Amino acid sequence: MARYKLRVGHQINSATLIADAQHSWLDTLSFAGALGWEITAKIVVHLMDGVDPSIIAGAERQALSVAGVGGGFR
């Protein structure tokens, strides 16, 4: 959409439309950067064998519910 706005802005010589096209382009770049960061962070956690903290907490609760198991492992 930004390219279309930019092309039309140049065709009709509209500084406002050209500025809006540049703003739309920057919004797109910002979104792509934020999305890339989120995906990269998730991939790094997965590659480093990261585990969801809720899974660890659930495993600890289950282990402590067994008779004879104490909580001295922390």
C-alpha angles and dihedrals in degrees: 000000000000091000091050092050091048093049093048091043090056092044094054094032094238114161089189094056092045090052090048090051091052090048091051090050092052090049089053092050092048092051092048091050093049092047091048091051092051093048093044091051091052092048093050091051090049094047091049089055092251117180128207107255091227090062091052092048090050092050091050091050091050093048092049091050090065114096112252096021113119131199097240096112095094 
